[in-house]
Amino acid sequence: MNLRSVGSGLVLGAVVAGVLVGGEVRPSGAEPGVLLAGGTLLAALRCASTGRSRLGLALLLVAAASAGGAVMVRARDGQVHSPLAGPVHRRDDAVVDVTLTADPDATRFASHALGRVERARLGPGRVVHGGRTVVVDGAGDAASRLAVLRAGDRVRLRGYFRPLDPFEVRERWKHAVGTFVADDLVGFAPPASPLLRLANWLRDRVLAGHRGVPEPQRALLAGFLLGDTVDLPPAVIDDFRAAGLSHLVAVSGQNVAFVLALAGPLLRRGHRALRLVGGLTVLVVFAAMTRFEPSVLRASAMAACSMAAVAVGRPTVGLRALALAVTVLLLVDPFLLHSVGFLLSCAASAGIALLGPPIAARVPGPRPFAEAVGVTVGAQIAVAPLLVIVFDGVPLVSVPANLVVAPFAGPLTMLGLVSGVVGGVGGDLVGAVATFPAYLCASVVLWVARWAAAVPLVVGPAPLLAALGVGGLVAGVFAASRKRRATWRRARARPPEPRLAVPPR
């Protein structure tokens, strides 16, 4: 039995159902779910080998749902029964050794970051080996010192634990079990992971190549290339959100495709297995450079599935690659199902793959323009329900804004990557010359975002549902009329049936 015959979408749906159910049951060990998943999977394979495909499919879906529920129950149990649960509840003072898992988000008087507590000293003879993620909330002198650190850096902090406050509660879906309020930073060490050291070095080289670019274009380049929006002014962020262009500063499939294209000359050499290992290495390093954001994980996992399928001689693209990638990611980290960025990325990819080609086929004009319309409209239709649920509306101006920006977004990403590397190696003067085309593209994107944000066209939940209903009705009538016209044309084009000639008497 293989996913091509079973349907990778059904398996993904079963995993999602299992994750949702696992989120509602009492946190406990995952052993029963794992045993059930393994047993039903073996039974499904046995049924497939004996030709009972329908029973095998049913058992496979049960196995997928059981696996999804098991990993979700295990993840929640790790939060509830973590070694840090007691100190967090009691608000204990501590000196902790923390490895930052994300770049700090700093303001003038505070810094916030996610970090994994390796060890916590609560007092004489009281040492807790955590291995759990917390929100690091820098205060006082620690805030300014944390602000200059990066993901992977190891720090020793003095402060106290406390539960997550209402503004931090969504961080539990990033595995945070509480907050550590740091009053002082008493120790520092660079990343221990060779991957993070390499990723930070490459990240520095790319950003260093753009030192000569003025603001806010430089901050926009960092967002386009690495998803780093820390230095983007709040007004620019508001413009992008109001114009429906926020996805441009979230690293996604386009960035992954460009990075693989740049590494293409090296990845085309050697044996197929070596090319696969090289491509996966590029994906992992780039994901580390972008801090493993949910949209990057989705795009990288899709690319990895496609490369692995090509390596074994069974190419897979589009919806199947998306379903395989999301299934694997949810089984590794079920909390991704509660990430808005991950859901928007998956929905946009599904809309592009499912709706993009038929929409483009019905748009008159040059094919590049038609394909751009198909991709933009397909993605916007797919993400519209999520935008209504999360942000209470959909900016109608996003479709024309994305169409205007599309010719500049791709060159901006490609030119930004190339010029960043060239400028980082060649120095400020070389970087200033190399980044000028990227600067022009960034200026155009900023102007379009500012213009589109000034158009007050936002559709709320009720009008959107009505528009989708009317649109579905119109699409159904249009499809039925096209089918009727095609049938009528085939009937007219069919040659008349020959008649038997009756000889005269």
N, C-alpha and C positions, 0 to 999 in steps of 0.2 A: 504494500500500500504506500502511495506517495502523495504528497500534498497536491500534485497536479491533478490527480484523479479525485482526491477527497474534497479539495477546496480549502485553500489556506485561509480564506475569509471565515469559514465556519469554525475552524480551529481558533482563530483570533477571537471570534465572538464568544466561544466557550471559555477561553482564558479570561476575557473581560468579565463575563458573568461570574466566574469563580472568584476573581479579585473583589468584585462588588459584594458578593456574599461573604467572603472572608473578612471584609471590613466591618460587617455587622455582628459577627459572632464574638464570643469571649476570647481574648488573646490567650493562647496556649501553645504547646509544642506542635510542630508541624508533622510529626511522625505519622499519625493516622492518614493525613491527606497524601503524604508522599507514598505510603504503602498502597493506598487505593489507586493513586495515579499510576504507579509502576505496575500493579497487577492488571489493571484494565488496559494499559498500553500493551503488555505482553499478550493479553487475550485478543486485542484488536489485531495485532500482527499475526497471531495464529489464525484468526478468522480470514484475514486477507490472503494468507497462503493457501487456505482451503477453498477459496472462491466465494465465501459469504461476505460480500463487500458491504451490504447494507448494515449487517450486524457489526462488522468491523468499524464502519464509520461511526455508528452510535457509541461503541466502546471507546473509540478514539476521542470523541467529543467529551465523554465522561472523564477520560484521563486528563484532557486539557483543562476542563473546569476544576477538577480536583487539584491539579498542579497550581493553577492560579489561586485557588482558595488557600492552599497550603503555604505558599510563599507570602501571601498577605497576612495570614494569621501569625506566621513566624516573625514578619517584620514588626507587627504591632506588639507581639510579645517581647521583642527586643527592646522596645521603648518602655513598656510598662514595668518590666522586671529588670531594668538595666542596673548595673552597679552604682550608677549616679542617682537613682531614683530617691534614695534616702537623703543624701546631701542636698538635692534640689528642693525636696519638700521641707527640710529643716532650715534651709537658707544658711548652710554652714560656710564659715570662712575657710579658705583653702589657698594653697599655692599649687598651681597646676602647670603641667607640661602639655602644651597644645600644638598641634600641627594644623595650620590654616588650610582649609579646603576650598576657599574662595578668596578673591581679592577683597580687601576691606572697602566698605562703602562709607566714605568719610565726609563729614560736614566740618564746620569751623570748630565746634565744641564737642563732637562725639564721633565715634567710629564703630561700625558694626561689621561683623564678619562671621562666617561659619568656621568652626574648627573642631578637630577630633581630639578629645582629651585622652592622652596616653596614660597619665598618672596624676593623681590628686592627693596631696598631703593635707589631711584635715587637722592634724595636731600630732603631738608626740606619740609615735607608735601607731598612728592611724593613716594608712596608705591604701588608696583605692586605685586599682588599675582599671581605667574606664573603658577605652576603646569605643566611646560613644560620641556622637556629634552634639555640640552645644552652640548656641548663639553667643558670640563673644561681644560684649557691650563695653567698649572702652570709655572710661571717664577720667577727667583730670589730665595728668601728664601722660597717662597711657593712651589717651585718644590720639594725640598728635604723633606718638611713636608708632602706634598701630597703623596709622593712615599711610605710611610709606612702605609697608610690607606687602607681600604678594602671596598667592596661593603656594603652598609647599613649605613656606618658612616655618621654623619651629621656634616657639617662644615660651618663656616661663613667666607666668602672670600671678600677681597677688590680688585677691579680691574675695568675692563670695558668690555662691550659687543662689538662684531663685527660679521659680517657675516662669514659663513663657507668659508675657503680658498679651493683652488683646491685639496689639499691633504685630506681635511676633508669632501668633498662633499658627499661621500658615506655614511657618518654618518646620512644623512637625512633619510635614510631607517631604521635607529634605532630611528627615531622620533626626531632627533636633529633639533632645529629651529635656532641655531646659536652657537657662541662660546663665552665663558666668559674667558678672560685672567686674571688670578689671580696673583696679585703682592704680596699679603700677606694673611696669614691664621690667623684670629683673634679669632676663636672660634671652639670648637670641642665638640661633644657628641657621645656616642655609638649608635648603631642602636636602633630605637624605635620598630621595628618589632620583635616579639618573634621568628618568623620563621627564620629571618636572624641572630638573636643572636644564635639560636641553630645551624644553618648551619655553621656559622663561628667557633663555638666551636668545632663541629665535624671535620671541615676542619683542624683546628689547631691540633687536636689529630692525625689525619691521617698523616699530614705532619711532626709532631713532632716525630713520630715513625721512620722516615727515616733520622733523623739527623746524624746517624753514617754512612750513605751511602756516598761514595765519589762522586764528580762531574765527568762527567755529568750524571752518572747513577741516582743520586738523582733527578735532574731536569727532566730526562726522566720519572721517576716514577710519579712525580707530573703531567706530561702531560698525561700519560696513565690513571691515576686514576681520575683526576679532570679537565683535559683539561687546566691546568696551564702551559703555555709554556714561561712564562716571563723570567725564569732563564736559558732556553736552549740557548747554544751558537749559534750565527748566522751560524757557519759552520755546526753544527748538523742539524739545520733547513733546510739549503740548501741541505744537504745530503738526508734528508727525502723527500724533495720535488722532487729532481732529481730521487730518487729511487721509487717514487710513493707510499711512506709509510706515507704520511702526515696524512692520516685518523687515524693512530694509536694514535696520540696525540690529536685527537678530540673525546671527549666522545660520545659514540653512544650506539646502542642497546646491544652490548656485556657487557658494563659496567652496564647498567640497569638490564640486566639478572643476572649478578653476584650479584648485590646488593639485588635483590629480592630473589636470592637463599640463601644468607647469612641470610636474614630476614625470610626465609621460615619456620623454626621451630616455630616462633611466629605467622606467618600468617596462619598456618594450624589449629589453635585452635579457638574455638568459633563458633558462628553462621555465615552463609554465608555473611550476611550484615556486620558484624563486620570484617570479613576477607577482604571484599572489602574496607571498610574504612581504615583498617590498611595498605593495599597495596597501596592505593592512598596517604596516609600520607607519606609512605616511598618514593614514587616517587616524591612528592612535596619537601620533605626535601633534597633528593639527587639532584634534579634539582636546588635548591637554593645553594647547596654546589658547583655546577659546574657553577653557575652564569647564569642559564637559557640560555645557548648557543643554537643556532638554532637546531643543531644536537641532543642535549639532549631533547629539546622540542619535536622533532619528535619521538624519541625513547620512551620517557615517555608517550606521547599521544597514541602511538600504544599500549603500555603495558596497559594503562588505559582503552582503548577501549576493548582490549581482556579480561581484568579482569571483566569489567562491563558486557560484553556479557556472560561470564561464570556464573556470579552471577545471571543473569536472565534466564539462561538455554539455551542460544543460542550462543554457542561458535563460534568465528570468528577469523581467523588467516590470515597471508599472505597478499595478495593484498587487500582484503576487509578491513582488519584492517588498512593498510596503507592509503587507500583512505578515510576511516572515520576519521582517525587522522589528515590527511593533510587538509581535508575539515573544520574540527572544528578549527584548528590552523589559517587557512587563514581567516575565518570569525571573529576570535578574533583579529588577527593582519595581515592585508593584505600586509604589507610591507615585510613580510617574503618571499614573492615571488621574491624579489630582493636580497635576501641573498644567496651568492654563497654556503656557508656552508650548508644551508637548502636544496638547490636544489641538491647538491652533495649527501647529506644524503638520500634524497627521491629517487634519481635515483639509488643509490647503493642498497637500500632496494628493489626497484622494480625489479632490475636486478637479485638479489639473489632469490626473490620469483618466478619470471617468467622464468628465464633462468637457474638458478642453478640446479634444479632437472633434466631437460632433458640433460644438459651437463654431470652431474654426472652419469647418467644412461648409457652414452656411453663411459665413461672412464674406461679402464680395470684396474685391480689391486684391492687392498683392498678397502673396502667401505670408511673408514675414509679418505684415500688419494683421492678417487674419489669425495667425497663430498667437500673436501677442494678445489679441482680443480674447481668444479662446482660453488662454492661460489665465488672464486677469479675471475674466468673468467667472470661469469655472472655480477658481480659488475663492473669489468673493462670495459666490453662492454657497460654497461648502462651509465657510467660516461664519456666515451670517448668523445662524442660530446661536453659536457660541458667543459672538459679539453681543447679541441681544441679552443673553443670560448674564454675562459677566459685566459688560459695560453699558447695558440698558439702551443700546442703539447701534445702528450701522450708518456710517457716513456715506451718503450716496455719491459724494464727490470722489470717493476712493477709486472708482473705475476709471474715469477720465484722468485722474491724477496719476494712477499707476501706468496708464497707457502713455502719458507724456514722459514719465520718468524712465520707462523701460529702456529706451535707446541709450540712456546715460548710466543706468544702474550697472549693467554688465561691464561696460568699459571702465567705470569707476572702480569696480572690484578688481578687475584684472590689472589695470594700470596702477592701482594702489598697491597691490601685492608686489608687482615687478619693481616699481619705483621705490617702495619701501626697502626692499632687499638691496637694490642698487645704491640708494642713498645711505643705507646703514653701513655698507662696505666702503663706498667711495668718499664719504664725508659730506659736510653741509652744502658745499657749492654744487657738487654732483647731485645731491639730493634735491636741491632747490630747482635745478633744471629738469631732473627726471620726474618730479612730482607736479610740475606745472599743468600737464593735461589732466591729471587726477583732480587738481585744485579747481580747474574750470568745470569739470563734471560735478564736483561737490557743490559748487556755487549754483549751478542750474538746479540741482536737486533741492537745495535749501530754498531757492526762490519758488519752485513749484509747491513745496510744502507750505510756505508762508501764504501763497496765493490760494491754495486749496483750503487751508484752514479758515480763511476768511469767508468761505461759502457756507452759510448756516443750513445745510441740508443733512439732517440726521433722522433716520427712520426708527421709531420706537418699536416695542414688541407687537402691539396690535396692528399698526399699519403694515409691518413686515409680514406678519402671518397672512393678512389679507392679500398683500401683493404676491406672496408665494402661492397662495391658493389660486388667485386669478391667473398667475403665470403658468401654474401647472395645468389649469383648465385650457388656457390658450394653447399651450404646447401639445396637449392631448388632441384638441380639435385640429391643430395644424398637422400633427402626425397622421391622424385619421384621414384628413383630406388628401395629404400626399400619397398615402397608401391607396386611396380610392382612385386618384388620378393615375397612379402607376398601373393599377389593375386595368383601368379603362384604356390606357395607351397600349398595354400588352395585348388586350383583346382586339384593338383596332389593327395592331401590327401583325396579328396572327393571320396567316393566309387562309382564304375560304376553303371549306371542306369540299373535296371534289364530288361532283354529282355523277351518278350513273347515267350514262347516255342510253336513252331508250330508242332503239331503231324504229323508224317509221313502219307502219303496216303496209 
